Amino acid sequence: MSHVHYKFQSNNEHDSIVFDGLGISLTELRTSILAKSKLAQSADFNIQITNAQTKEVYKNDSDIIPKNTSVTITRVPVAKVFKGKDDGENVRKQIIRGLSIHWYL
């Protein structure tokens, strides 16, 4: 049995995910953490997984996290990007936490 130890950034309690093999993919780890923490997958937030020792942020879903690694979990808002027209100009809207920011191209 292999383990990946995790802790939410806002919490002091550590927990671990048990799996078979030498490593676990980022997608499997994310799904296991959400299930164990009883957090539903949401369109409003995602979780960012960072190596606790090296501070490397795992971004690629196919990344393999080696066994016995400690990671820190942070909830981050999902950014949505829209393209549209505004007074004849192209506008790119990025919505973060309900705030609209416009960049005119």
C-alpha positions, 0 to 999 in steps of 0.5 A: 500500500502506498500513501499520498499525504495531504492537508488543506491550506486552511486546515491543520489536520493531515490526511492521506490517500491510500493506493496501489503502485508507485504513484497516482495521477493528478486526476485520480488524486483530485477525485479521491481527495474531493470524495474523502473530504465530502466536497462535490466537484463544482463549476465554481471552484477547483483544487490546486495541488502543490508539493509541500516540500518543493512548492511545485504546483501540479498542473497537468492532469497526467502528472504522476505524484510519487508515493509518500509525497506530502501535498497542500490543497488550495481551493481556487475559483474557476476562471471563465473566459467569454468573447463577444462584441461591445460597441463594435469592438471585440471584448474579452471578459474574464469572470473571477468570483463574480467580478467582470474585468474587460479587456478591449482588443 
